[in-house]
């Protein structure tokens, strides 16, 4: 390796000057035409190419997603590829609104074999390609410009001849000046014009010109300039569909495709999840759902994203990264405390607005729109904060914890997460919550029954009398206060010597309807400034508040016993 390896490389110099470029000020208004190349370009890039069963399963999924154009094979490359096309045709597996596409090199015998594979189909695209860049002309083919043009023209002529032998099929021709992105613009234009001279497309029967970034050699804006320049200069613009096929060598395939569409392209070729040679083709799923987030119908549908992921992984043998845009299993998940708090508040605001507009911190797309649930939106680790932990509790139990209680429980959970070093499931978190606030039968004080003088007396206050089970024995207690909570607190103090200084009380319904339960929360302050919390749940609101008092009393008694502090 050289000491300064950068000296080996020469920068790509933008081949055109386009000072009046228009694409930067444009905005995407509609979805492009999509072509899936998963079964051809994607398949050839697999260490173990798909067998027929897997290709059929993948094909059926593409149709279900909504692809209307699918490049299914390279029929002249192998008998397997040829047989796959024949099976699609013979078994009538091509819906009326779907067009299959096949690829061929510019050789007469291969073109004839390609058309043979499509015998009997109602409609098809035949895709011809040859490389045009100076590097390939010099190193790979040893040909001059005119020889490369002659190769393309001979292939285009052979395609036209073969199509005339099969007038029952509606043919569309596609030509790719392969390596377009580093071909001289004037030469790319020249060779395409010569191919169109052979095909003579019309607005009613257009041809497709595919302008690929076969290997990314520049930033996406340079590719967009090349596309806009070509669209301006091609002579039969109304009789051609401009297609783009970006690769991802620089990691900018999606950006290149989006900017190429702004520059005038009509169609995008790529693979789901960006499969393909080297770093892959452009990722059509990401492109489509990027449109979704901008309020544009992508004309592709992913109602159950997990099923799509599982099918692709099964058929290709490739794993989908958990951080893959939109589809990864972690992309809708927040672990960070600040992110969790923002998401939780976002959902609360969404419920209040109820206007049908998705506006959510950190979540550009509603997971429900692609068949995902909200269950894993917030997942708890040692990095999580009180908002995220409160979200898990609320989503799984309906309990809307007051902020101070959130902080208290969060500290307990984070200590647990620090000890385990693992993510904590919702089941563990809820179990810890019930244990911490004495909701799972571990309360030291159990309410057996009570009577409440709801009217109270001006001088003596409201009366509470009840029976409480403690240490296996029932005990009658009474107390008076300004309200039910203070009367119950007084009864506990008088009957058991447990004094509580209540500073906050909140309650809410857990769900609507006649069978709704109520949740009650109290917060008490200790002499040393620390706080104790109690939680109560019952079908009756008043009973829930008393249970919250008993929950706090259990916690207070536990602290006394642990510190050997005498009861008052």
Beta strands, then each sheet from edge to edge (+ up, - down):
strand 1: 33-36
strand 2: 69-73
strand 3: 99-105
strand 4: 123-131
strand 5: 170-178
strand 6: 207-210
strand 7: 240-244
strand 8: 267-270
strand 9: 446-457
strand 10: 461-470
strand 11: 473-481
strand 12: 502-509
strand 13: 518-525
strand 14: 531-538
sheet 1: 1+ 8+ 7+ 6+ 5+ 4+ 3+ 2+
sheet 2: 9+ 10- 11+
sheet 3: 12+ 13- 14+
end
